[in-house]
Amino acid sequence: MKPVVDPNSIQFRITVGMVLASVMGIGGFTGWINLRMRQLLIESHKANAFLIASRLGEDIDLYDATMALPQALSMAIDYREQPDVAIWVRSPDGKLLAQSDTLSMGSWQVNGFASALMALVHRNSTGLDVVRLQNRHLVTCSSPLKVGGQIIGSLYVVDDITEDHTSLSRITRTLALSSVLAIGIGAVATSLYISRAMRPIRKMNRLAANVSTDNLADTRLEFEQAPTEVQQLAQACNMMISRLSEAWEQQRRFVSDVSHELRTPLTLVHGYLQSTLRRSDNLTPTQREGLEIAADEADRTIRLLQDLLDLARADGGHLRFQLDRQPLQPVVQEVLEMSQYASDRIHSNLEPVDALADRNRLKQVLINLIDNAMKYSADDQPIKVDMRRIGNYVCIEIKDHGRGIPLADLTKIFDPFYRVDEDRSRATGGTGLGLSIVKTLVEGMNGTLKVQSKLGEGSVFTVSLPV
């Protein structure tokens, strides 16, 4: 089953690359915006706290000329007071001299917040700072307070930036969500665009997977809209296919011509050898044995040439079939009777069924399959031939108990000249053309040929012909 996502595909790799680039670009920009906004927020509130602290001393000097110092402190603090800003002054010995009304507000008194804040700031008085207390974000500023050129204590200014910080966090979340959404949309759009751009490549892949000797001459890659590189690749593939088609046609024509030219003289030679053998009364045993060997080899070569001719005609579309609906039991029975060991090796179970077939071609198919079954199984092993109707097909099974066919070879045994066991094929006289011829003939009768095999148990070849 093809995986939904192929991590090795070009589409996946480009999409992942684009997504990573988007994450780095958009994520980096969003992070920089967030960091910069936080810096601006804190810097603006620090500047405000520092401004209040620096101006408060001037205000106290102004009020101190007309009133007592405690009143001047209160007036100056009240003047600079803001809703989110707390101000107080402590003497060098830690005594609270004055404070803003902000510290007395209800929101600053919850859970002892004001007292905890004053203690924290007094303990960590280091100029400008940002602290967090009870889930509230604060900017603190502490500095010596001078009046009339003398230090009278320490001034503390605290700016509550919790509301602004919350708003900034909300904006940050919105930016993050928008960034994720933008990256997701970009990933989908990129994937769809790349998928569309890869259509010509997928088309080339499907075409290459379906190329065979049967459709080689008619196979062409044509794209109306495709990138220049893909069009150039398609043109190169078309040129390669054309050269392959020409080479295959030349090879097929050569095989056909050579087989035809050699078959006639070999047939004459075989005839003369048979004639000589029939008049062999004056021949010595050695001479007769030599003539018999020569006649057998000539007959074998003639059959090989005939097989080559049949294959060449099939490849060229010139192999003719005379398909008629006919009873198959007499045809199969005739083949069984022709077999040399039919009486004691072959066991048959033939149902009287009719099918669409070419009588001579079917006989050729069965002769090849039964001959193979006898060659590749021991002499004492039975061969079973069954024929029955299954649905809209008549199935003929030839089963042997031979050595079997390795799984890796099952898809190759129908290729011309392919032999599973070279040594065994030489011993039995096999050329590797028999099963290829059988498959060609069966498919020419609109049938199918299947094989099942297990090593050490034997093989079952099934010919299925339409009713």
Backbone torsions as a table, in degrees:
resi	resn	phi	psi	omega
1	MET	NA	133.5	-177.8
2	LYS	-71.9	130.6	-179.4
3	PRO	-66.9	147.8	179.2
4	VAL	-63.6	-42.5	179.1
5	VAL	-122.2	121.7	178.8
6	ASP	-103.4	106.9	-177.2
7	PRO	-65.7	-14.1	179.9
8	ASN	-94.3	-2.8	-177.3
9	SER	-77.0	153.4	177.5
10	ILE	-63.1	-41.4	-179.5
11	GLN	-58.8	-45.2	-179.1
12	PHE	-64.8	-44.1	-176.4
13	ARG	-66.3	-43.3	179.5
14	ILE	-66.3	-41.5	179.6
15	THR	-61.8	-46.0	178.8
16	VAL	-62.1	-41.2	177.9
17	GLY	-61.5	-43.9	178.5
18	MET	-65.4	-40.1	178.9
19	VAL	-64.7	-44.3	178.3
20	LEU	-62.2	-41.1	177.3
21	ALA	-63.2	-40.2	178.4
22	SER	-65.7	-42.2	178.7
23	VAL	-61.0	-44.8	-179.8
24	MET	-66.9	-42.3	-178.3
25	GLY	-71.7	-58.9	-177.8
26	ILE	-67.5	-42.8	179.0
27	GLY	-63.1	-42.3	178.0
28	GLY	-64.0	-42.2	179.2
29	PHE	-65.0	-43.3	178.6
30	THR	-63.0	-42.5	178.1
31	GLY	-63.1	-40.4	179.0
32	TRP	-65.9	-41.8	177.9
33	ILE	-60.4	-45.0	-179.6
34	ASN	-62.3	-46.0	179.7
35	LEU	-63.1	-42.0	-178.7
36	ARG	-66.7	-39.6	178.6
37	MET	-64.8	-39.8	177.3
38	ARG	-64.9	-40.6	178.3
39	GLN	-62.3	-44.7	179.5
40	LEU	-63.3	-40.6	179.3
41	LEU	-61.0	-49.7	-177.7
42	ILE	-67.0	-41.4	-179.3
43	GLU	-63.9	-39.5	179.7
44	SER	-66.0	-40.6	179.2
45	HIS	-72.8	-33.7	174.2
46	LYS	-63.6	-41.6	178.7
47	ALA	-63.3	-38.8	179.4
48	ASN	-65.8	-44.1	179.2
49	ALA	-64.8	-41.2	179.1
50	PHE	-65.3	-38.0	179.1
51	LEU	-64.6	-43.4	178.9
52	ILE	-62.3	-43.3	-178.8
53	ALA	-64.4	-39.9	-177.9
54	SER	-73.3	-34.9	-178.6
55	ARG	-80.0	-24.4	-176.6
56	LEU	-63.2	-38.2	178.6
57	GLY	-61.9	-40.0	178.5
58	GLU	-64.9	-40.6	179.5
59	ASP	-63.8	-40.6	-179.5
60	ILE	-64.4	-40.7	177.2
61	ASP	-59.2	-38.2	-178.6
62	LEU	-68.7	-44.8	-178.7
63	TYR	-75.3	-28.2	-176.5
64	ASP	-65.1	-21.6	-179.5
65	ALA	-72.7	-20.1	-174.0
66	THR	-119.6	-6.4	-177.3
67	MET	-152.3	173.1	-179.0
68	ALA	-69.0	159.2	-175.6
69	LEU	-60.1	-45.4	179.7
70	PRO	-59.9	-40.6	178.5
71	GLN	-67.3	-37.4	179.2
72	ALA	-64.1	-40.6	177.9
73	LEU	-61.9	-45.0	-178.7
74	SER	-65.0	-42.2	-179.8
75	MET	-63.7	-44.0	-178.6
76	ALA	-65.7	-41.3	179.3
77	ILE	-65.7	-42.3	179.1
78	ASP	-63.1	-34.0	-178.6
79	TYR	-69.3	-38.1	-177.6
80	ARG	-92.7	0.3	-176.0
81	GLU	-67.7	141.9	175.7
82	GLN	-132.3	157.1	-174.9
83	PRO	-57.5	-35.0	-177.4
84	ASP	-106.6	15.2	-177.9
85	VAL	-120.8	126.9	176.9
86	ALA	-108.4	137.3	-177.9
87	ILE	-133.4	136.2	171.9
88	TRP	-152.7	161.0	-176.9
89	VAL	-129.1	134.4	176.6
90	ARG	-120.7	145.4	177.3
91	SER	-75.0	166.6	179.3
92	PRO	-57.2	-26.6	179.8
93	ASP	-90.1	8.1	175.3
94	GLY	92.4	4.2	-178.8
95	LYS	-79.2	135.9	179.1
96	LEU	-74.7	116.5	-178.3
97	LEU	-90.7	-38.1	-179.3
98	ALA	-163.4	156.2	177.9
99	GLN	-152.1	158.2	179.5
100	SER	-80.1	158.0	179.0
101	ASP	-66.5	-15.8	-179.0
102	THR	-58.5	-38.9	-177.6
103	LEU	-66.3	-17.0	179.9
104	SER	-94.5	-5.0	-179.9
105	MET	-67.9	154.1	-176.3
106	GLY	-59.7	-40.1	-177.7
107	SER	-66.5	-22.9	179.9
108	TRP	-92.9	-8.9	-178.8
109	GLN	-100.5	-10.7	-178.8
110	VAL	-61.5	129.4	177.9
111	ASN	57.5	28.6	178.1
112	GLY	64.8	34.4	-174.5
113	PHE	-64.2	-43.2	-176.4
114	ALA	-62.0	-45.4	-179.7
115	SER	-64.5	-43.6	179.3
116	ALA	-63.6	-36.9	179.8
117	LEU	-66.0	-46.2	-178.5
118	MET	-63.4	-38.3	179.1
119	ALA	-68.2	-40.8	-179.5
120	LEU	-64.8	-47.0	-177.7
121	VAL	-67.1	-39.8	179.1
122	HIS	-64.5	-34.6	-178.5
123	ARG	-76.5	-31.6	-177.1
124	ASN	-118.5	47.0	-177.9
125	SER	-77.6	98.9	-177.3
126	THR	-131.1	40.7	-179.3
127	GLY	79.6	-134.1	179.2
128	LEU	-82.1	134.6	-178.6
129	ASP	-156.9	161.4	175.7
130	VAL	-119.6	123.8	-178.2
131	VAL	-128.5	162.7	176.3
132	ARG	-126.1	128.2	-178.0
133	LEU	-140.9	124.0	179.0
134	GLN	49.9	50.6	177.0
135	ASN	62.5	20.8	176.5
136	ARG	-118.9	139.4	-178.2
137	HIS	-101.2	129.6	-171.4
138	LEU	-134.2	144.0	171.1
139	VAL	-107.4	122.8	-176.8
140	THR	-112.8	146.8	177.0
141	CYS	-139.5	124.0	178.0
142	SER	-127.1	139.0	-178.8
143	SER	-158.7	155.8	176.3
144	PRO	-65.4	143.6	-179.9
145	LEU	-107.1	118.6	-179.6
146	LYS	-106.8	134.0	175.3
147	VAL	-132.2	121.2	-178.2
148	GLY	63.8	31.3	177.9
149	GLY	81.9	1.9	-179.8
150	GLN	-117.8	143.5	177.8
151	ILE	-80.9	118.4	-178.6
152	ILE	-102.1	-8.4	-179.7
153	GLY	162.5	-159.7	-179.2
154	SER	-117.1	136.1	179.1
155	LEU	-101.3	133.3	179.5
156	TYR	-123.1	126.6	177.4
157	VAL	-124.3	126.4	180.0
158	VAL	-125.1	123.2	179.6
159	ASP	-107.9	118.6	179.6
160	ASP	-81.7	111.3	-178.0
161	ILE	-107.6	20.3	-176.5
162	THR	-59.1	-45.6	-177.9
163	GLU	-63.8	-44.5	178.3
164	ASP	-65.6	-37.1	178.9
165	HIS	-65.7	-39.5	177.6
166	THR	-64.2	-42.9	177.9
167	SER	-62.3	-40.3	178.7
168	LEU	-65.5	-39.2	177.8
169	SER	-63.7	-38.7	178.3
170	ARG	-64.2	-42.8	177.8
171	ILE	-63.8	-39.1	179.5
172	THR	-62.9	-43.5	178.1
173	ARG	-63.6	-39.8	177.8
174	THR	-62.8	-42.9	178.3
175	LEU	-63.4	-42.1	-180.0
176	ALA	-63.8	-44.4	179.2
177	LEU	-63.5	-41.8	178.6
178	SER	-63.7	-37.9	179.1
179	SER	-65.4	-44.4	178.7
180	VAL	-62.5	-42.6	179.2
181	LEU	-63.5	-42.6	179.4
182	ALA	-64.4	-40.5	178.8
183	ILE	-65.7	-41.5	178.5
184	GLY	-62.5	-46.8	178.4
185	ILE	-62.4	-41.2	178.6
186	GLY	-63.7	-38.2	179.2
187	ALA	-65.3	-44.0	179.2
188	VAL	-64.3	-46.0	-179.8
189	ALA	-62.4	-41.2	178.8
190	THR	-63.9	-43.6	179.8
191	SER	-62.4	-43.5	179.5
192	LEU	-65.1	-41.4	-179.3
193	TYR	-65.1	-43.9	-179.8
194	ILE	-66.7	-39.2	178.0
195	SER	-60.2	-41.0	177.9
196	ARG	-66.2	-40.5	-179.8
197	ALA	-67.9	-25.0	-178.3
198	MET	-87.4	-2.3	-179.0
199	ARG	-55.8	-46.0	178.1
200	PRO	-59.8	-37.4	179.2
201	ILE	-65.7	-43.1	178.6
202	ARG	-64.6	-37.2	177.9
203	LYS	-63.9	-41.8	177.2
204	MET	-62.5	-38.8	179.4
205	ASN	-64.2	-44.9	179.0
206	ARG	-63.9	-40.9	-179.6
207	LEU	-65.4	-44.0	-179.9
208	ALA	-63.1	-35.4	179.9
209	ALA	-68.5	-26.0	-176.6
210	ASN	-99.2	0.9	-179.4
211	VAL	-70.5	132.8	175.4
212	SER	-146.4	175.5	179.2
213	THR	-65.7	-21.2	-179.0
214	ASP	-73.3	-35.3	-175.6
215	ASN	-116.9	15.3	-176.1
216	LEU	-60.6	-41.1	-176.7
217	ALA	-70.4	-24.5	-176.9
218	ASP	-99.4	0.4	-176.6
219	THR	-85.2	123.7	177.1
220	ARG	-145.1	144.1	175.5
221	LEU	-98.2	121.3	-179.9
222	GLU	-134.2	124.4	179.3
223	PHE	-127.0	125.3	177.8
224	GLU	-76.9	-42.2	179.9
225	GLN	-129.2	110.5	-179.8
226	ALA	-157.4	153.1	176.5
227	PRO	-58.6	155.9	-177.9
228	THR	-56.8	-42.3	-178.6
229	GLU	-62.7	-39.4	179.6
230	VAL	-67.8	-40.4	178.1
231	GLN	-63.2	-40.7	177.4
232	GLN	-63.7	-41.0	177.2
233	LEU	-63.8	-40.4	178.9
234	ALA	-63.7	-41.5	178.2
235	GLN	-62.9	-42.0	178.5
236	ALA	-63.9	-40.1	178.2
237	CYS	-65.2	-40.2	178.6
238	ASN	-62.6	-41.2	177.5
239	MET	-64.0	-41.0	178.7
240	MET	-64.1	-43.4	179.7
241	ILE	-63.5	-39.2	178.6
242	SER	-62.6	-43.6	178.8
243	ARG	-65.1	-40.5	177.4
244	LEU	-63.4	-40.8	179.9
245	SER	-63.7	-43.2	178.7
246	GLU	-64.5	-42.5	179.8
247	ALA	-64.5	-40.9	179.1
248	TRP	-65.5	-40.2	179.7
249	GLU	-65.6	-40.5	177.3
250	GLN	-64.0	-41.6	179.1
251	GLN	-64.6	-44.0	-179.9
252	ARG	-62.6	-43.7	-179.8
253	ARG	-65.9	-38.6	178.8
254	PHE	-63.3	-46.4	179.5
255	VAL	-61.5	-43.3	-179.4
256	SER	-63.8	-45.6	-178.0
257	ASP	-65.9	-46.1	-178.6
258	VAL	-64.3	-43.1	179.7
259	SER	-61.7	-42.0	-179.2
260	HIS	-66.8	-42.8	-177.1
261	GLU	-69.3	-33.3	-177.9
262	LEU	-83.0	-27.0	-174.6
263	ARG	-65.2	-40.3	-176.9
264	THR	-63.2	-53.0	178.9
265	PRO	-64.8	-34.3	178.7
266	LEU	-67.2	-35.0	176.6
267	THR	-63.6	-40.0	177.0
268	LEU	-64.5	-44.3	179.2
269	VAL	-60.5	-43.9	-179.9
270	HIS	-62.3	-39.5	178.3
271	GLY	-63.5	-43.7	178.5
272	TYR	-63.9	-39.5	179.3
273	LEU	-64.0	-43.7	178.7
274	GLN	-63.9	-39.2	178.4
275	SER	-64.2	-41.1	179.2
276	THR	-65.0	-39.3	179.7
277	LEU	-65.5	-34.7	179.2
278	ARG	-68.1	-23.8	178.4
279	ARG	-112.1	49.8	-171.9
280	SER	-101.2	23.7	-178.1
281	ASP	-64.5	-31.3	-176.9
282	ASN	-96.5	12.4	-179.8
283	LEU	-95.7	146.0	174.3
284	THR	-75.7	160.6	177.8
285	PRO	-55.9	-38.0	179.7
286	THR	-65.3	-44.0	178.9
287	GLN	-63.8	-41.9	-180.0
288	ARG	-64.0	-41.8	178.8
289	GLU	-61.6	-41.2	178.7
290	GLY	-63.1	-42.9	178.6
291	LEU	-64.8	-38.3	178.9
292	GLU	-65.0	-41.4	177.2
293	ILE	-62.7	-44.4	179.4
294	ALA	-62.3	-40.8	-180.0
295	ALA	-66.2	-41.6	178.7
296	ASP	-63.3	-43.0	-179.8
297	GLU	-67.5	-38.0	176.9
298	ALA	-63.5	-42.5	178.4
299	ASP	-63.5	-41.4	178.5
300	ARG	-63.6	-42.1	179.8
301	THR	-66.4	-38.2	177.9
302	ILE	-62.8	-42.3	178.3
303	ARG	-63.9	-39.5	178.0
304	LEU	-62.2	-44.9	178.7
305	LEU	-63.8	-37.2	177.8
306	GLN	-65.1	-39.9	176.6
307	ASP	-62.9	-43.4	178.0
308	LEU	-62.0	-41.1	177.2
309	LEU	-62.4	-43.4	179.3
310	ASP	-62.1	-43.3	178.5
311	LEU	-63.7	-43.7	179.5
312	ALA	-62.4	-41.8	178.5
313	ARG	-66.0	-39.0	178.7
314	ALA	-65.5	-43.3	178.3
315	ASP	-63.2	-34.7	179.9
316	GLY	-86.9	-1.1	-180.0
317	GLY	76.3	21.2	-177.1
318	HIS	-107.2	6.5	179.1
319	LEU	-83.8	118.1	-173.5
320	ARG	-96.7	144.6	178.2
321	PHE	-126.8	140.0	174.2
322	GLN	-108.4	90.4	-174.7
323	LEU	-87.8	123.6	177.4
324	ASP	-136.9	146.1	172.8
325	ARG	-77.6	121.6	-172.4
326	GLN	-152.0	157.6	174.9
327	PRO	-69.7	133.3	-175.4
328	LEU	-93.5	-17.7	-177.7
329	GLN	-58.9	-44.5	178.1
330	PRO	-63.6	-35.3	-179.1
331	VAL	-65.8	-48.2	-179.0
332	VAL	-65.4	-40.7	-179.5
333	GLN	-63.0	-37.9	178.3
334	GLU	-63.0	-40.8	178.9
335	VAL	-66.0	-40.9	179.5
336	LEU	-62.9	-38.8	-179.9
337	GLU	-69.7	-28.4	178.5
338	MET	-72.5	-21.4	-176.7
339	SER	-69.6	141.0	-175.0
340	GLN	-65.4	-35.9	-176.4
341	TYR	-111.2	30.9	-175.3
342	ALA	-64.1	-33.3	-172.3
343	SER	-68.7	-37.7	-174.3
344	ASP	-120.5	-0.5	178.2
345	ARG	-113.1	-33.4	-173.5
346	ILE	-99.5	128.2	175.3
347	HIS	-115.0	129.6	-174.0
348	SER	-123.9	152.4	174.1
349	ASN	-141.2	95.7	-170.3
350	LEU	-113.2	118.7	174.5
351	GLU	-82.8	144.6	177.2
352	PRO	-75.6	95.3	-177.7
353	VAL	-127.9	156.1	176.8
354	ASP	-109.9	149.7	177.8
355	ALA	-155.4	165.9	178.5
356	LEU	-87.7	114.1	-175.1
357	ALA	-157.0	162.5	170.6
358	ASP	-97.6	116.6	-172.5
359	ARG	-55.6	-50.1	-176.4
360	ASN	-67.5	-41.1	179.6
361	ARG	-66.5	-39.2	178.5
362	LEU	-64.1	-40.6	176.9
363	LYS	-61.2	-41.4	178.7
364	GLN	-61.9	-40.6	178.4
365	VAL	-62.2	-49.8	-176.6
366	LEU	-66.6	-38.6	178.1
367	ILE	-60.0	-44.7	179.4
368	ASN	-62.1	-47.4	-176.2
369	LEU	-67.1	-43.1	179.6
370	ILE	-68.1	-38.6	178.2
371	ASP	-61.8	-42.9	177.2
372	ASN	-62.8	-42.7	-179.4
373	ALA	-60.3	-39.2	179.9
374	MET	-73.8	-36.0	-178.3
375	LYS	-67.9	-40.7	-170.5
376	TYR	-101.8	23.9	172.7
377	SER	-138.0	157.7	-176.9
378	ALA	-65.6	156.2	-176.3
379	ASP	-63.7	-25.2	-178.2
380	ASP	-95.1	4.9	-179.2
381	GLN	-93.7	133.1	-179.2
382	PRO	-75.8	157.1	175.0
383	ILE	-121.9	129.6	-174.9
384	LYS	-112.1	131.8	177.9
385	VAL	-120.6	118.1	179.1
386	ASP	-119.1	145.1	175.3
387	MET	-139.0	127.1	178.9
388	ARG	-155.7	164.1	178.8
389	ARG	-94.9	132.6	175.6
390	ILE	-129.1	105.4	-178.5
391	GLY	66.2	-125.8	-179.2
392	ASN	-96.1	18.5	-178.1
393	TYR	-132.6	150.7	169.5
394	VAL	-101.6	123.8	-176.1
395	CYS	-108.1	127.1	176.8
396	ILE	-113.5	118.3	-177.9
397	GLU	-108.8	131.3	173.8
398	ILE	-116.1	112.4	-174.3
399	LYS	-116.7	129.5	176.1
400	ASP	-121.2	171.1	178.7
401	HIS	-120.1	43.4	-178.4
402	GLY	-83.5	-156.7	-174.5
403	ARG	-77.6	-15.2	179.2
404	GLY	84.7	171.8	-177.3
405	ILE	-118.9	130.0	177.6
406	PRO	-59.0	147.5	-177.5
407	LEU	-58.7	-37.4	-178.2
408	ALA	-66.2	-20.5	-177.1
409	ASP	-97.2	-8.9	-174.1
410	LEU	-62.0	-34.5	-178.7
411	THR	-83.5	-4.8	-175.2
412	LYS	-112.4	-12.7	-172.4
413	ILE	-66.7	-17.0	179.0
414	PHE	-91.9	0.9	176.6
415	ASP	-78.4	143.2	179.2
416	PRO	-59.2	136.6	175.5
417	PHE	68.2	9.1	178.1
418	TYR	-85.5	129.5	179.9
419	ARG	-129.1	130.7	-177.3
420	VAL	-66.7	-44.5	-176.0
421	ASP	-127.4	106.0	-175.8
422	GLU	-60.7	-45.8	-177.7
423	ASP	-64.4	-43.5	-178.9
424	ARG	-68.2	-35.4	179.4
425	SER	-66.8	-38.3	177.8
426	ARG	-66.2	-37.1	-179.3
427	ALA	-67.9	-32.2	-178.2
428	THR	-97.3	-2.3	178.1
429	GLY	81.0	18.5	-178.7
430	GLY	-75.2	147.9	178.5
431	THR	-114.1	-9.4	-177.6
432	GLY	85.0	9.4	-179.6
433	LEU	-102.0	-19.6	-171.9
434	GLY	-58.1	-53.8	-177.5
435	LEU	-68.4	-32.0	175.8
436	SER	-63.6	-43.4	176.3
437	ILE	-62.3	-44.3	-179.3
438	VAL	-58.8	-48.4	-179.1
439	LYS	-61.7	-41.7	179.1
440	THR	-62.2	-43.5	-178.8
441	LEU	-68.2	-41.9	-179.8
442	VAL	-63.8	-45.3	179.0
443	GLU	-66.6	-30.5	175.7
444	GLY	-66.2	-23.1	175.8
445	MET	-95.3	18.6	178.8
446	ASN	63.7	27.0	179.1
447	GLY	-108.7	-173.7	178.5
448	THR	-132.1	152.9	177.9
449	LEU	-126.1	123.0	179.8
450	LYS	-124.6	155.5	179.6
451	VAL	-136.8	139.6	172.2
452	GLN	-127.9	134.9	-175.6
453	SER	-152.6	146.1	173.7
454	LYS	-133.4	135.0	-179.7
455	LEU	-61.0	131.4	179.1
456	GLY	82.6	-7.0	-178.3
457	GLU	-116.1	-27.7	179.2
458	GLY	120.6	-174.1	-175.3
459	SER	-133.8	154.5	175.7
460	VAL	-129.7	117.4	175.1
461	PHE	-102.1	129.3	-177.0
462	THR	-119.8	119.4	175.2
463	VAL	-100.2	122.2	179.6
464	SER	-114.6	123.7	-179.5
465	LEU	-120.7	140.7	-179.4
466	PRO	-67.2	144.7	-179.8
467	VAL	-70.1	NA	NA
